[in-house]
């Protein structure tokens, strides 16, 4: 099994944190091979940000692929820029609170997750990436949901323990959306 993912959005949407959590938790808690390759725009907040994560049972040749199986897109500019990289039969996860452009492809599966709206309803816009990570794991089952939950506890629980319950709730909400979309 090999699964590759591109995560793209504006700086400040937690794109890199999503990729880092997925890669680190998988690497630390499974016997799978993992690569993580970040790419930052010239600006800090509001600039472009994207990262690649590859998870495989075998050694990984290159972290960046021309054709992706999975893609998480947090904004319209990222959709326009990266959609051609998504393979036919691939899965596109979109932040449907912000991404309003037509997808224009009928050869992919689209999973719409209103993460910005959900995060605002939860009282903290910074958890939108955790909701999306939950949706991705719930839908793809690329690794056990407990692996990522433990990664969230290790990363956030140690640095900002007061935010751990909110992030656990955000992850659970995302998981539920991903599982429901799979059916």
C-alpha positions, 0 to 999 in steps of 0.5 A, a space after each residue: 500500500 502506498 498513499 500520497 497526499 497534497 495539502 494546500 491552502 493559505 498560510 495560517 490555515 494549519 496546512 503544515 501542522 496537518 501534514 506534520 501531525 499525519 507524518 509524525 504520528 504515522 512514523 512514530 506509531 506504525 511500521 509504515 514508511 513516511 515522507 513529509 515535504 513542506 513548501 512555503 510561499 514567500 509571505 508568512 500568514 496569508 501566503 501560499 502553503 502546501 505539503 506532501 505526505 506519502 505513507 507506504 508499506 515499502 520504501 518511498 522513492 520520492 516525496 513529491 509526486 506529479 499525480 496525487 491520490 488524495 488532495 486536501 484543498 483549503 482555498 480556491 487558489 489552491 484548487 486552481 493550482 493543484 487540481 490537475 495533479 489529482 489522479 483520475 479516481 482520486 479523492 479531493 477534500 475541500 474546505 467547503 466554507 471557502 472553496 466555492 469554485 466549480 470542481 469541473 471533474 467527474 473522474 474524482 470523489 469530492 468530500 466537502 467539509 465546512 471546516 472554517 464554519 465548524 471551527 468558528 462554531 467551536 469557538 476557535 478558527 485554529 482547529 479547522 485543520 484538525 477537523 480536516 485531518 479527522 475527515 481525511 483519516 475517517 474517509 481513507 483509513 490510511 492509518 488507525 484513527 487512534 494513531 492520529 489521536 495519540 499524535 494530537 495528544 503528544 503534539 498539542 497536549 505537551 505544548 498547549 494542554 488547555 487546547 487539547 480537549 477542543 482539538 480532540 473534539 475537532 478531530 472527532 467531528 472530522 472523523 464522523 464526517 469522513 466516515 459518513 462520506 465513505 458510506 
